[in-house]
Amino acid sequence: MEKILIATNNYGKVKEIKEILDKYELLTLKDLNVNIEVEEDGKTFEENSLKKAKVIYEKTKIPCIADDSGLCIDKLDNWPGVYTARFIGDETTRRKRNLEIIEKMKNLQGEERKARFVCVVTYYNNGKIVVGKGEIIGKISENPRGDNGFGFDEIFELDNGKTLAELTLEEKNKISSRKIAIQEIKDKI
């Protein structure tokens, strides 16, 4: 069974990826006692995910998948985009980021609240690069809702009126941008 290293310590991401790439032996940085922080300084999700996968592969020599994802709000020129995780600094909480986004959008209504969640996943193995991209469309809710999920799930509302955090894990995994991107990777490797 081929080993693939998942370049994250985020338990939610690991669980989601393991459900999709179930035919591989998946390892995490924690499994290997590896502590590598890769600075996400790229201008695109693609640049950041490739950089992470390549740097971690070079340190471990294990085929690696890494992702970069973010929220893109149409009315705000795709802000926060590639800066989603750090637009108000690295030392903050998910809740503070979510409330900051809601506050910034308080005067926007209807279609003006439209947003996309984009995820780019890169598989890197000794120079071989495979990229998958997923995207879901929704809008930013007026208040955080739901207890399931992580990141921006509690403020990303789908057409059915539920936020991602109000879905079960199974429901979310059927439609998530990461699932779409990972499935594309799986189909290509």
C-alpha positions as CSV (number, residue, x, y, z in Angstrom):
1,M,0.0,0.0,0.0
2,E,1.5,3.4,-1.1
3,K,2.2,5.8,1.7
4,I,1.2,9.4,1.4
5,L,2.0,12.1,4.0
6,I,-0.8,14.6,4.7
7,A,0.9,18.0,5.3
8,T,-1.3,19.2,8.1
9,N,-1.9,18.9,11.8
10,N,-5.6,19.9,11.4
11,Y,-7.6,16.9,12.6
12,G,-10.7,18.0,10.6
13,K,-8.7,18.0,7.4
14,V,-7.0,14.7,8.2
15,K,-10.4,13.0,8.9
16,E,-11.9,14.3,5.7
17,I,-8.9,13.3,3.5
18,K,-8.7,9.8,5.1
19,E,-12.3,9.1,4.1
20,I,-11.6,9.9,0.5
21,L,-8.1,8.4,0.1
22,D,-9.0,5.2,1.8
23,K,-6.8,3.0,-0.5
24,Y,-3.6,4.6,0.7
25,E,-1.6,4.4,4.0
26,L,-2.0,8.0,5.1
27,L,0.4,9.5,7.6
28,T,0.4,12.8,9.3
29,L,3.3,15.0,10.4
30,K,2.4,14.0,14.0
31,D,2.7,10.3,13.1
32,L,6.3,11.0,12.0
33,N,7.1,13.3,14.9
34,V,7.9,15.9,12.3
35,N,7.4,19.6,13.1
36,I,7.7,21.7,9.9
37,E,6.1,25.1,9.5
38,V,6.0,26.2,5.9
39,E,5.4,29.9,5.4
40,E,2.4,30.5,3.1
41,D,3.8,33.5,1.2
42,G,2.5,32.7,-2.2
43,K,0.1,34.9,-4.2
44,T,-2.2,32.0,-5.0
45,F,-3.7,28.9,-3.4
46,E,-1.7,26.8,-6.0
47,E,1.6,28.4,-5.0
48,N,1.1,27.8,-1.3
49,S,-0.1,24.2,-1.6
50,L,2.8,23.3,-4.0
51,K,5.4,24.9,-1.7
52,K,4.1,23.1,1.4
53,A,4.0,19.7,-0.4
54,K,7.5,20.1,-1.9
55,V,9.2,21.4,1.2
56,I,7.7,18.6,3.3
57,Y,8.5,15.9,0.7
58,E,12.2,17.2,0.6
59,K,12.4,16.8,4.4
60,T,10.7,13.3,4.6
61,K,11.1,11.8,1.1
62,I,7.5,10.5,1.4
63,P,5.0,11.4,-1.3
64,C,3.0,14.4,0.2
65,I,-0.3,16.1,-0.3
66,A,-0.8,19.7,1.0
67,D,-3.6,22.1,0.6
68,D,-4.3,25.7,0.7
69,S,-7.9,26.9,0.9
70,G,-9.8,30.0,1.6
71,L,-12.9,32.1,1.5
72,C,-13.4,34.4,-1.5
73,I,-16.1,37.0,-1.2
74,D,-17.2,38.3,-4.6
75,K,-18.3,41.8,-3.6
76,L,-15.0,42.3,-1.7
77,D,-12.7,41.5,-4.7
78,N,-12.3,37.9,-3.5
79,W,-11.1,39.0,-0.1
80,P,-9.8,37.4,2.1
81,G,-8.7,34.9,-0.5
82,V,-5.2,33.5,-0.1
83,Y,-4.9,35.5,3.2
84,T,-8.0,33.8,4.7
85,A,-6.2,32.1,7.6
86,R,-4.1,35.2,8.6
87,F,-5.9,38.3,7.5
88,I,-6.1,39.6,11.1
89,G,-2.9,38.0,12.2
90,D,-1.7,34.5,13.0
91,E,-2.4,34.8,16.7
92,T,-6.2,34.8,16.6
93,T,-9.1,32.4,16.9
94,R,-11.5,31.0,14.3
95,R,-14.4,32.8,16.1
96,K,-12.6,36.2,15.9
97,R,-11.9,35.8,12.2
98,N,-15.5,34.8,11.5
99,L,-16.9,37.7,13.5
100,E,-14.5,40.1,11.7
101,I,-15.9,38.9,8.3
102,I,-19.5,39.3,9.4
103,E,-18.8,42.8,10.7
104,K,-17.1,43.8,7.4
105,M,-20.2,42.6,5.5
106,K,-22.8,44.0,7.9
107,N,-24.2,46.4,5.2
108,L,-24.3,43.8,2.4
109,Q,-27.5,42.1,1.5
110,G,-28.6,39.2,-0.7
111,E,-26.4,38.5,-3.7
112,E,-23.8,40.9,-2.2
113,R,-23.0,38.3,0.4
114,K,-22.1,35.7,-2.2
115,A,-18.9,33.8,-1.5
116,R,-16.9,30.8,-2.7
117,F,-14.9,28.4,-0.7
118,V,-11.8,27.3,-2.7
119,C,-9.5,24.5,-2.0
120,V,-6.4,23.6,-4.0
121,V,-4.6,20.3,-3.1
122,T,-1.2,19.4,-4.5
123,Y,0.4,15.9,-4.5
124,Y,4.2,16.0,-4.8
125,N,6.4,12.9,-5.3
126,N,10.0,13.4,-6.4
127,G,9.2,16.1,-9.0
128,K,5.8,14.6,-10.0
129,I,3.1,17.3,-9.4
130,V,-0.7,16.6,-9.4
131,V,-3.1,19.4,-8.6
132,G,-6.8,19.2,-7.7
133,K,-9.1,22.1,-7.2
134,G,-12.5,22.3,-5.6
135,E,-15.0,25.1,-5.1
136,I,-18.4,25.5,-3.5
137,I,-20.6,28.5,-3.8
138,G,-22.7,29.9,-1.0
139,K,-23.0,33.2,1.0
140,I,-21.8,34.6,4.3
141,S,-24.4,34.2,7.0
142,E,-25.3,37.1,9.2
143,N,-24.4,35.1,12.3
144,P,-22.3,32.1,13.1
145,R,-24.4,28.9,13.2
146,G,-23.7,25.2,13.9
147,D,-21.3,23.2,16.0
148,N,-19.8,20.8,13.4
149,G,-16.8,21.6,11.2
150,F,-13.9,24.0,11.6
151,G,-12.6,27.2,10.0
152,F,-15.3,29.2,8.3
153,D,-17.9,26.4,8.3
154,E,-20.1,28.3,10.9
155,I,-20.5,31.3,8.6
156,F,-20.6,29.7,5.1
157,E,-24.2,29.3,4.2
158,L,-25.4,27.0,1.4
159,D,-28.4,27.4,-0.9
160,N,-30.5,25.2,1.5
161,G,-30.1,27.8,4.2
162,K,-27.7,25.7,6.4
163,T,-24.2,26.6,7.2
164,L,-21.5,24.0,6.6
165,A,-21.3,23.7,10.4
166,E,-25.0,22.7,10.6
167,L,-24.4,19.7,8.3
168,T,-23.3,16.3,9.5
169,L,-19.7,15.3,8.7
170,E,-21.1,12.9,6.1
171,E,-23.2,15.6,4.4
172,K,-20.4,18.0,4.4
173,N,-17.9,15.5,3.0
174,K,-20.2,14.9,0.0
175,I,-20.0,18.6,-1.1
176,S,-16.9,20.2,0.4
177,S,-14.3,21.9,-1.8
178,R,-11.6,19.8,-0.2
179,K,-13.5,16.6,-1.1
180,I,-13.8,17.8,-4.7
181,A,-10.1,18.6,-4.9
182,I,-9.0,15.4,-3.1
183,Q,-11.2,13.3,-5.4
184,E,-9.5,15.0,-8.4
185,I,-6.1,14.0,-7.0
186,K,-7.3,10.5,-6.4
187,D,-8.5,10.2,-10.0
188,K,-5.2,11.4,-11.3
189,I,-2.8,9.4,-9.2
